[in-house]
Amino acid sequence: MKIGLLSDTHGFLDPKILEYFKDVDEIWHAGDIGDIAVIEALEKKKTVRAVFGNIDSSSLYNRFPEDWMFTCEGVEVWITHIAGSPPRYNERIMKQLKSHPPDLLICGHSHIMKAQRDPQFDNMLYLNPGAAGNHGFHHIKTIVRFELAEGKIQNMQVIELGKRGTIK
């Protein structure tokens, strides 16, 4: 299963994202969508899994969960918007991690791309794709592609879309 991952679009969908995600099977959005039009544009191309973020309106809040936990290709996945980061997760996330850590924890919110194994939770992979939108303090827009197969996360690519506020 090929996955395209993004977060923190804040209502802006860089047209390059659809090109980079043309061969993925699903697109996952880790919150701060900003506008339902972003989801609608993605859904025209692929199956979308998304969670709401702290800037999202009630229409997005009512459509998407805060947490999405599922198994895909033998990988236990948890997508949420605000998690903190290793080793300092927020209290809500830490409580769940202590009782049942997933194989892959995906979040957004920080606008900082980060992929890191966390040995305190069975070598769980923490993944934040950074920010794909134009709003925020990040300098470079980023997205991530990867594959899930037979319980493994593989072929991960971090893609830089260019400077915040620009379209090439």
C-alpha positions as CSV (number, residue, x, y, z in Angstrom):
1,M,0.0,0.0,0.0
2,K,1.5,3.3,-1.1
3,I,0.6,6.3,1.2
4,G,0.8,10.0,0.7
5,L,1.0,11.9,4.0
6,L,0.5,15.6,4.6
7,S,-0.5,17.9,7.4
8,D,-1.2,21.6,8.2
9,T,-2.5,22.7,4.8
10,H,-4.4,25.5,6.5
11,G,-6.8,25.7,3.6
12,F,-4.1,25.7,0.8
13,L,-3.5,22.7,-1.4
14,D,-0.3,23.1,-3.4
15,P,-1.0,21.7,-6.9
16,K,2.3,19.8,-6.8
17,I,0.8,17.6,-4.1
18,L,-1.6,15.9,-6.5
19,E,1.3,15.2,-8.9
20,Y,3.5,13.7,-6.1
21,F,0.6,11.7,-4.8
22,K,-0.7,10.4,-8.3
23,D,0.6,6.9,-7.7
24,V,-0.3,6.5,-4.0
25,D,-3.2,4.3,-2.9
26,E,-4.4,6.5,-0.1
27,I,-3.8,10.0,1.2
28,W,-3.6,10.6,4.9
29,H,-4.0,14.1,6.4
30,A,-2.8,14.7,9.9
31,G,-5.0,17.7,10.7
32,D,-5.3,21.5,10.4
33,I,-7.0,21.0,7.0
34,G,-8.4,24.5,7.1
35,D,-11.0,24.2,4.4
36,I,-13.2,21.3,3.2
37,A,-12.2,22.2,-0.4
38,V,-8.7,20.7,0.4
39,I,-10.3,17.3,1.3
40,E,-12.7,17.5,-1.7
41,A,-9.8,18.0,-4.1
42,L,-7.9,15.1,-2.6
43,E,-10.9,12.8,-2.6
44,K,-11.4,13.4,-6.3
45,K,-8.1,11.6,-6.8
46,K,-7.7,9.1,-4.0
47,T,-9.2,7.6,-0.8
48,V,-8.5,10.0,2.0
49,R,-8.1,9.4,5.8
50,A,-8.0,12.5,7.9
51,V,-8.2,13.8,11.4
52,F,-9.3,17.3,12.5
53,G,-6.8,19.8,13.9
54,N,-7.0,22.7,16.3
55,I,-7.7,25.3,13.6
56,D,-10.4,23.3,11.8
57,S,-14.0,24.5,11.7
58,S,-17.0,22.6,13.2
59,S,-17.8,21.1,9.7
60,L,-14.4,19.4,9.7
61,Y,-14.6,18.6,13.4
62,N,-17.9,16.9,12.8
63,R,-16.7,15.0,9.7
64,F,-13.3,13.7,11.0
65,P,-12.2,12.1,14.3
66,E,-9.5,13.5,16.6
67,D,-7.8,10.1,16.5
68,W,-7.8,7.5,13.8
69,M,-6.5,4.1,14.8
70,F,-6.4,1.3,12.3
71,T,-4.3,-1.5,10.9
72,C,-3.1,-1.2,7.3
73,E,-1.0,-4.0,5.7
74,G,-0.1,-5.4,9.1
75,V,1.0,-2.0,10.5
76,E,-0.9,-0.6,13.5
77,V,-1.3,3.1,12.8
78,W,-2.5,6.0,14.9
79,I,-3.1,9.4,13.3
80,T,-3.8,12.4,15.5
81,H,-3.0,16.1,15.1
82,I,-1.4,17.1,18.4
83,A,0.9,14.5,20.0
84,G,4.1,16.3,21.1
85,S,7.2,14.4,20.0
86,P,9.6,11.9,21.4
87,P,10.3,11.7,24.2
88,R,7.9,14.5,25.3
89,Y,4.4,13.5,24.2
90,N,1.4,15.3,25.6
91,E,-0.4,13.6,28.5
92,R,-3.3,12.3,26.5
93,I,-1.0,10.6,24.0
94,M,1.4,9.3,26.6
95,K,-1.4,7.6,28.5
96,Q,-2.4,5.7,25.3
97,L,1.2,4.9,24.3
98,K,1.9,3.3,27.7
99,S,-1.1,1.0,27.4
100,H,-0.9,0.2,23.7
101,P,1.8,1.8,21.4
102,P,1.1,1.5,17.7
103,D,3.8,0.6,15.1
104,L,3.4,4.1,13.5
105,L,2.3,7.3,15.3
106,I,1.5,10.1,12.8
107,C,0.8,13.7,13.9
108,G,1.1,17.2,12.6
109,H,0.7,20.6,14.5
110,S,4.4,21.5,14.9
111,H,5.1,22.3,11.2
112,I,8.4,20.5,11.7
113,M,9.1,17.4,9.6
114,K,10.4,14.6,11.8
115,A,10.7,10.8,11.5
116,Q,12.2,9.1,14.5
117,R,12.1,5.6,16.1
118,D,11.1,5.7,19.8
119,P,12.8,2.9,21.7
120,Q,10.7,3.6,24.8
121,F,7.6,2.3,22.9
122,D,8.9,-0.9,21.1
123,N,10.7,1.1,18.5
124,M,7.5,2.8,17.3
125,L,8.0,5.1,14.4
126,Y,7.0,8.7,15.1
127,L,6.2,10.6,11.9
128,N,5.3,14.2,11.4
129,P,5.2,15.3,7.7
130,G,5.8,19.0,8.6
131,A,3.5,21.5,7.0
132,A,2.2,21.5,3.4
133,G,0.4,24.9,3.5
134,N,1.4,28.5,3.4
135,H,0.3,29.5,6.9
136,G,2.8,29.1,9.8
137,F,6.4,29.6,10.7
138,H,7.9,26.8,8.6
139,H,10.1,27.9,5.7
140,I,9.8,24.9,3.4
141,K,6.5,23.0,2.7
142,T,6.9,19.3,3.1
143,I,5.0,16.1,2.4
144,V,5.9,12.4,2.8
145,R,5.4,9.2,0.7
146,F,6.0,5.7,2.0
147,E,4.8,2.2,1.6
148,L,3.3,-0.3,4.0
149,A,3.8,-4.0,3.3
150,E,3.7,-7.2,5.4
151,G,3.9,-5.3,8.7
152,K,6.8,-3.0,7.5
153,I,7.1,0.7,6.8
154,Q,9.4,1.2,3.8
155,N,10.6,3.4,1.0
156,M,10.0,6.6,2.8
157,Q,10.5,9.8,0.9
158,V,10.4,13.4,2.3
159,I,9.4,15.8,-0.5
160,E,10.1,19.5,-0.3
161,L,7.5,21.5,-2.2
162,G,9.4,24.8,-2.0
163,K,9.2,27.8,0.1
164,R,6.1,28.7,2.1
165,G,4.0,31.1,0.1
166,T,5.3,30.0,-3.3
167,I,3.9,27.9,-6.1
168,K,6.3,26.7,-8.9
